[in-house]
Amino acid sequence: MPDEPSWPTVDGDEVDREPPTVQVRRPDPPTMRIKAPVPAKPVRVPPKPASPPPPAPPTEIKSEPEPVPEPITEREEPAPPTRRRKRPFVVGAVVLLVLALAGTAVVGTQRGWFDATPAPTTAAPTPPAPVTLSMKGVGGEGVPPTAAGVRAVLAGPAANPLLTPLAGLVVDPVTGSALWNQGETTPQTPASTIKVLTAAAALLALDHTSQFSTKVVRGAQPGSVVLVGGGDPTLSSLPAGETTVYPGAPTLDDLVGQVRTKGGQITQVQYDVSRYAGPGTALGWHPDDVPGGYVAPIEPVMLDGGRGDPKKSDTPRTATPAETAARALAQRLGVPAVAAGVASPGAEVLGEVKSVPVDQLVENLMQISDNVLAETMAREVAKARGLEPSFAGAAQAVRDVLTEHGFDLSTSTIVDGSGLSPNDKVPAKLLADVLVAAAKPDASDARTAKLRPLLTALPVAGGSGTLATRYAQWGAGGRGWVRAKTGTLTAVNTLAGVVVDVDGRLLVFAFMSSSPESDFDRVRGALDEMAAALRGCGC
């Protein structure tokens, strides 16, 4: 087999019920480790209206006997009348990871670019064929597609009435040329694809290696200690070695052990949330979002993102995350009294634990579309910019950082960092522009080195994160080739990411549908067909 090309070195909702998440960790270049995804039920997507060709015989997939876990959603919203729903390229030798499932195991055979025969996209629901895990560099050497060719392959999928109205853009990041466009400059509700902007602002404004801490300091009153929030919502309530939805999260047990060693006799635990300001929920968020499990009020200290079940993405959240964390700390210290308080300047630190670095937090929030993590990252950008760490300050900080780096936000409205608010409005062109800057194959764009982790963070179609069980029926040809951020709210479905076509050319796309179709599975399937059509483009 000939040597494979690699990227040139770059120095430096009504709830969208998403599939079970596979945590993808971003290791040191040039290799990457990926955990096999959890088995899940295929997404139910009715066939397209057109008469389909006879389906190819499916490959049997063996599954583990244990029960299928609950799917992970992004809270972008459930379809009416219920409520809402909602991740590889490495700096240096960049690689595109091609991933999919074979039951509960990943097939380890190297077969170059994914060469399994695509299943008919309009076939009746059947288990997807196994997909290999392989790794190959993607540069700018692939044959560039033509605008006419891309328009031709998208003509059918884009005309699907399920997507009407549809806006979008397809770009060749090597040349910067638009290959297909439709209403791409008109602001639309992005739902969770706005996390592309939040993550980009964090990568541009923050040191990728910085970490956020949670501390316990000695209180002003005898016997009191203060739990001080430092912006990390991932603190784990589980024992060391047990994984939550946040891989590598620090543990409360670690913090407790340090405090027991240095704290002496403790009679009261206080909690300090002064790091953040303003209300805990944003304009436009639905009252059911917290009890429904899509988000918790944003405070600078919490356990497991405020979840009742640390191992499930969407599980009922506490309305008082900081107090809940303080009570858990107090319980483990054997202290009955808990109260709000403020740490004294220079107070003795009795214990401190830290989050994983910023680039890994970004990967985590993109993979599972974590709303709490997105909002806290936006607030940390605000703090780094000297702005108020509130919803308003965070939105302004994201705007300022992206604008200063050459992105046009003149027509955009940003209310939150997660996309839960239907009041967010951004054009497809902005989403595509950010991804194009991240996807440049060389150092010609000064922004690329900082933004590259944005691409490694995108979920893999049929393989990881919020795309783990998509591309099983509609868009099956895109399994393992498409990487994208999903977004769903009531009457909103969006998809923005990258795909490698059959000629080895990487393309960036952003598709935004405001279809009133109540079956969002069908709309998402239609968007998946569009991305898969780009994969088949030798045009």
Number of C-alpha atoms within 10 A of each C-alpha: 5 4 6 10 15 19 23 18 15 21 12 10 34 27 28 29 26 30 29 26 29 24 22 27 19 20 12 11 13 14 14 18 11 18 13 21 26 24 25 19 16 18 21 17 22 16 18 18 10 8 9 13 10 10 13 12 10 12 13 13 14 13 15 11 6 7 9 13 14 17 19 27 32 36 34 34 31 23 23 16 9 13 22 29 30 35 30 23 27 26 22 19 17 27 23 27 24 24 29 29 26 23 21 15 18 19 17 11 10 12 13 14 18 22 10 13 11 17 21 18 23 22 18 16 16 16 17 24 23 20 24 23 24 19 20 18 18 23 21 20 15 14 14 18 19 17 17 11 16 20 17 15 19 18 14 12 20 23 14 19 15 25 25 16 15 22 24 25 25 30 24 23 23 20 11 14 12 17 19 20 19 16 16 23 17 15 20 24 30 34 33 32 31 28 28 30 25 30 29 25 26 29 24 19 19 19 13 17 10 13 19 18 20 24 19 28 23 25 22 14 9 11 14 19 28 27 31 25 23 24 25 29 30 29 27 26 22 18 12 14 8 14 14 19 24 26 18 21 24 24 22 22 17 15 21 20 15 16 23 15 10 13 20 10 12 20 17 20 28 26 24 24 21 15 18 23 17 14 12 15 21 21 14 14 18 18 10 16 26 21 17 20 24 30 31 25 22 31 31 26 32 29 24 28 29 30 25 17 17 21 15 20 30 30 21 20 22 22 16 15 23 27 23 18 23 24 20 18 23 22 14 13 18 12 17 12 15 22 13 14 18 15 21 12 6 8 14 15 17 22 21 19 20 21 24 19 15 20 24 23 28 29 24 25 26 32 29 32 35 28 28 24 25 27 30 25 28 30 33 28 28 27 18 15 19 11 17 20 25 27 27 18 23 28 23 21 28 26 21 16 22 21 14 9 13 11 17 16 16 9 12 18 18 23 22 32 30 35 33 36 24 21 19 22 20 25 26 30 27 24 27 25 21 24 28 27 22 25 29 27 25 18 14 12 14 16 18 25 24 24 27 25 27 27 26 29 31 33 32 36 32 30 34 31 33 33 29 33 30 28 29 28 28 30 28 26 27 29 33 29 29 34 33 31 28 34 34 38 31 28 20 28 32 29 28 29 29 30 26 25 24 19 16 20 22 30 25 30 29 29 31 31 25 22 19 16 18 15 16 27 20 20 27 28 26 26 28 29 26 25 33 28 24 30 26 18 20 17 18
